[in-house]
Amino acid sequence: MMVNDPSVVAEVAAVFARYEAALVANDLAVLDELFLDSELTIRYGIAENLYGSAAIREFRRLRPLAGPGRHLVQTVITSYGSDTAVVSTLFHNDSAPGKVGRQMQTWIRMPDGWRVAAAHVSVIDD
């Protein structure tokens, strides 16, 4: 198995950038598209544990906006073979000084493109 195939890392970087733009813009259609539509998809958040894509979609419709004050730092993309990658990043938000967010996503290549199968978001003191 090849780890960090440059072409796979580039593909995931592009789709992750699309995801991040959709998150900041609250583009629910793109966010829904990029999460695997499955009962097996999991998202652990700051104050919620979501099991299945239906629960994740419902949460998104009710959540506060990430907004343009969100800034990523130390983003690391690691691919494993040609169909799996993990994206880990830290984020700061202008609305939460002194805090740092941590975000990890497991991306898998499906027939219709790269999708998030598992995600974790947490916030700690900076």
C-alpha positions in Angstrom: 0.0 0.0 0.0 1.3 3.4 -0.9 1.1 6.1 1.8 0.8 9.7 0.7 0.5 9.1 -3.1 0.9 12.7 -4.3 -2.1 12.4 -6.7 -4.4 11.1 -4.0 -3.3 13.8 -1.6 -4.0 16.4 -4.2 -7.5 15.0 -4.9 -8.3 15.0 -1.2 -6.9 18.5 -0.7 -9.2 19.8 -3.5 -12.3 18.2 -2.1 -11.4 19.2 1.4 -11.1 22.9 0.2 -14.5 22.5 -1.4 -15.8 21.2 1.9 -14.3 24.0 3.9 -15.7 26.7 1.5 -19.2 25.1 1.9 -18.9 25.0 5.7 -18.0 28.7 5.9 -20.8 29.6 3.4 -23.2 27.2 5.0 -23.8 25.5 1.7 -25.9 22.6 2.9 -26.3 21.0 -0.4 -22.5 20.6 -0.8 -22.0 19.6 2.8 -24.7 16.9 2.4 -23.1 15.7 -0.8 -19.6 15.4 0.7 -20.7 13.3 3.7 -21.3 9.6 2.9 -25.0 9.0 2.7 -25.1 6.1 5.1 -26.4 5.0 8.5 -22.7 4.1 9.2 -21.5 7.7 8.9 -20.5 9.2 12.3 -19.8 12.8 13.3 -18.7 13.5 16.9 -19.0 17.2 17.5 -18.3 19.7 20.2 -21.6 19.0 22.0 -23.2 16.2 20.0 -22.7 12.6 18.9 -24.3 12.0 15.5 -24.9 8.6 14.0 -26.0 8.3 10.4 -26.2 10.8 7.6 -29.8 11.8 8.5 -28.8 12.9 12.0 -25.8 14.8 10.5 -28.0 16.6 8.0 -30.5 17.6 10.7 -27.8 18.9 12.9 -26.4 21.0 10.1 -29.7 22.7 9.4 -29.9 23.8 13.1 -26.2 24.6 13.9 -24.7 28.1 14.2 -22.7 29.2 11.1 -19.0 28.7 11.1 -18.7 32.1 9.3 -15.9 33.8 7.6 -13.9 34.2 10.8 -12.8 30.6 10.7 -9.1 30.1 9.9 -7.3 26.7 9.4 -3.8 26.0 10.5 -1.6 22.9 10.4 -3.8 20.9 8.0 -2.3 17.5 7.4 -3.6 15.1 4.7 -2.4 11.5 4.8 -3.6 9.0 2.2 -3.6 5.3 2.6 -3.7 3.5 -0.7 -5.8 5.1 -3.4 -9.2 5.2 -1.7 -8.7 6.3 1.9 -7.4 9.5 3.5 -7.4 11.3 6.8 -7.5 15.1 7.0 -6.5 16.6 10.4 -6.6 20.3 10.9 -6.7 22.9 13.6 -8.9 26.0 13.3 -9.4 29.3 15.0 -12.6 31.3 14.9 -12.6 35.1 15.4 -15.7 34.6 17.6 -13.9 32.4 20.1 -10.6 34.0 21.0 -8.3 31.8 23.2 -9.8 28.6 21.8 -8.5 26.2 19.2 -10.6 23.7 17.3 -9.5 20.3 16.2 -11.0 18.5 13.3 -10.4 15.1 11.8 -12.1 13.5 8.9 -11.8 10.1 7.3 -12.4 10.4 3.6 -13.1 7.4 1.4 -13.4 7.2 -2.4 -16.8 6.1 -3.5 -18.0 5.6 -7.1 -19.5 9.1 -7.0 -16.4 10.8 -5.5 -14.6 11.4 -2.2 -16.9 11.3 0.9 -16.5 11.8 4.6 -17.3 8.6 6.4 -16.3 9.7 9.9 -15.6 13.1 11.5 -14.6 14.5 14.9 -14.6 18.1 16.0 -13.5 19.4 19.4 -12.5 22.7 20.9 -9.9 23.3 23.6 -8.1 26.2 25.2 -5.4 27.6 22.9 
